[in-house]
Amino acid sequence: MTTPNKYIDAILYFQSYSTFIQHISSHSPHLFSNSNEINVFARTPAQMNGDSLLVYVRLTEDNAATYRSTDHVEILAESPYVGKGTADELYNSIFNDSEKLEKYKSVYDFEDQIEIDEEGNEYTISKPERFGIIAGA
């Protein structure tokens, strides 16, 4: 009987994605594709602010071990993928830790933003706290 793959859901934080790409291009080229995207089992679209990046990923155990030991990337949160509820665990671990939340919000700030339209009327833009999850989590 074959043991099924075990997956890890994680939120990766890159303070400087371009520095990460430069580093792994010479040290671990297997971690990214020719289009400078990270190689993972599955992922959401990345959130960027300047050169900083957040992405929700599903990793194999081997991928997770590699990212844990790679410079210029931080795993803000990780949890074994168990199906529904996995994303709740990940996001709660970030929202309940002020240092992690500060890094998260430096890329994806979900606080309400007041804007003014062309007629001078104020309106509020509200984003969800979560920038994304992978199906089933």
SEKOLVEX-239674 format. One record per residue (C-alpha): x, y, z; residue number from 1. Coordinates in pm, whole numbers, m for minus. Layout:
BEGIN
+--------+--------+--------+-----+
!      x !      y !      z ! seq !
+--------+--------+--------+-----+
!      X !      Y !      Z ! NUM !
...
+--------+--------+--------+-----+
***
This chain:
BEGIN
+--------+--------+--------+-----+
!      x !      y !      z ! seq !
+--------+--------+--------+-----+
!      0 !      0 !      0 !   1 !
!    133 !    344 !    m92 !   2 !
!    139 !    614 !    174 !   3 !
!    m46 !    922 !     49 !   4 !
!    143 !   1247 !     19 !   5 !
!    106 !   1471 !    318 !   6 !
!     71 !   1838 !    246 !   7 !
!    150 !   2150 !    442 !   8 !
!    m46 !   2471 !    391 !   9 !
!    161 !   2782 !    455 !  10 !
!    170 !   3154 !    406 !  11 !
!    508 !   3260 !    274 !  12 !
!    643 !   3612 !    326 !  13 !
!    918 !   3762 !    113 !  14 !
!   1041 !   4098 !    237 !  15 !
!   1225 !   4135 !    m94 !  16 !
!   1112 !   3893 !   m362 !  17 !
!   1381 !   4011 !   m605 !  18 !
!   1652 !   3936 !   m345 !  19 !
!   1499 !   3589 !   m295 !  20 !
!   1503 !   3526 !   m673 !  21 !
!   1867 !   3639 !   m699 !  22 !
!   1964 !   3415 !   m406 !  23 !
!   1792 !   3099 !   m526 !  24 !
!   1897 !   3142 !   m888 !  25 !
!   2249 !   3055 !   m777 !  26 !
!   2178 !   2837 !   m470 !  27 !
!   1850 !   2654 !   m534 !  28 !
!   1729 !   2705 !   m892 !  29 !
!   1479 !   2418 !   m856 !  30 !
!   1266 !   2646 !   m633 !  31 !
!   1146 !   2868 !   m916 !  32 !
!   1033 !   2845 !  m1275 !  33 !
!   1166 !   3022 !  m1582 !  34 !
!    904 !   3294 !  m1526 !  35 !
!   1043 !   3367 !  m1175 !  36 !
!    746 !   3207 !  m1000 !  37 !
!    798 !   2981 !   m702 !  38 !
!    756 !   2608 !   m761 !  39 !
!    502 !   2467 !   m516 !  40 !
!    227 !   2206 !   m530 !  41 !
!    m48 !   2473 !   m541 !  42 !
!    m79 !   2842 !   m459 !  43 !
!   m306 !   3144 !   m461 !  44 !
!   m225 !   3453 !   m664 !  45 !
!     47 !   3644 !   m481 !  46 !
!    m14 !   3973 !   m305 !  47 !
!    257 !   4234 !   m359 !  48 !
!    343 !   4571 !   m216 !  49 !
!    655 !   4710 !   m380 !  50 !
!    904 !   4421 !   m373 !  51 !
!    741 !   4245 !    m76 !  52 !
!    519 !   3946 !   m143 !  53 !
!    275 !   3715 !     38 !  54 !
!    141 !   3390 !   m102 !  55 !
!    m72 !   3108 !     38 !  56 !
!     79 !   2776 !    m75 !  57 !
!     25 !   2403 !    m41 !  58 !
!    359 !   2229 !    m13 !  59 !
!    477 !   1873 !      1 !  60 !
!    668 !   1790 !    319 !  61 !
!    995 !   1807 !    121 !  62 !
!    903 !   2151 !    m22 !  63 !
!    818 !   2278 !    327 !  64 !
!   1152 !   2159 !    465 !  65 !
!   1332 !   2335 !    180 !  66 !
!   1150 !   2665 !    232 !  67 !
!   1211 !   2650 !    610 !  68 !
!   1585 !   2644 !    545 !  69 !
!   1601 !   2892 !    255 !  70 !
!   1725 !   3247 !    303 !  71 !
!   1508 !   3548 !    214 !  72 !
!   1174 !   3374 !    273 !  73 !
!    982 !   3340 !    598 !  74 !
!    699 !   3101 !    665 !  75 !
!    458 !   3327 !    854 !  76 !
!    226 !   3036 !    929 !  77 !
!    209 !   2666 !    848 !  78 !
!    m18 !   2376 !    929 !  79 !
!    m66 !   2023 !    803 !  80 !
!   m340 !   2024 !    542 !  81 !
!   m640 !   1851 !    699 !  82 !
!   m914 !   1988 !    479 !  83 !
!  m1172 !   2242 !    593 !  84 !
!  m1039 !   2451 !    880 !  85 !
!   m674 !   2450 !    773 !  86 !
!   m693 !   2809 !    647 !  87 !
!   m860 !   2919 !    972 !  88 !
!   m565 !   2783 !   1168 !  89 !
!   m312 !   2956 !    942 !  90 !
!   m476 !   3296 !    946 !  91 !
!   m550 !   3282 !   1320 !  92 !
!   m184 !   3217 !   1394 !  93 !
!    m97 !   3537 !   1203 !  94 !
!   m378 !   3754 !   1339 !  95 !
!   m293 !   3651 !   1698 !  96 !
!     77 !   3741 !   1668 !  97 !
!    156 !   4113 !   1644 !  98 !
!    494 !   4063 !   1470 !  99 !
!    349 !   3832 !   1205 ! 100 !
!     48 !   4060 !   1159 ! 101 !
!    275 !   4361 !   1104 ! 102 !
!    459 !   4178 !    824 ! 103 !
!    131 !   4055 !    676 ! 104 !
!    m21 !   4404 !    675 ! 105 !
!    296 !   4551 !    524 ! 106 !
!    200 !   4362 !    208 ! 107 !
!   m178 !   4320 !    239 ! 108 !
!   m340 !   4591 !    447 ! 109 !
!   m706 !   4507 !    498 ! 110 !
!   m798 !   4816 !    700 ! 111 !
!  m1086 !   5017 !    554 ! 112 !
!   m976 !   5289 !    315 ! 113 !
!  m1170 !   5612 !    261 ! 114 !
!  m1169 !   5731 !    m99 ! 115 !
!  m1327 !   6030 !   m271 ! 116 !
!  m1495 !   5993 !   m608 ! 117 !
!  m1483 !   6245 !   m893 ! 118 !
!  m1787 !   6426 !   m752 ! 119 !
!  m1629 !   6472 !   m408 ! 120 !
!  m1830 !   6200 !   m235 ! 121 !
!  m1654 !   5984 !     22 ! 122 !
!  m1685 !   5609 !      6 ! 123 !
!  m1521 !   5322 !    193 ! 124 !
!  m1330 !   5034 !     40 ! 125 !
!  m1332 !   4728 !    264 ! 126 !
!  m1112 !   4428 !    191 ! 127 !
!  m1144 !   4087 !    353 ! 128 !
!   m879 !   4005 !    616 ! 129 !
!   m770 !   3704 !    410 ! 130 !
!   m617 !   3757 !     68 ! 131 !
!   m693 !   3402 !    m40 ! 132 !
!   m711 !   3033 !     40 ! 133 !
!   m667 !   2715 !   m158 ! 134 !
!   m978 !   2507 !   m228 ! 135 !
!  m1066 !   2267 !     46 ! 136 !
!   m884 !   2450 !    325 ! 137 !
+--------+--------+--------+-----+
***
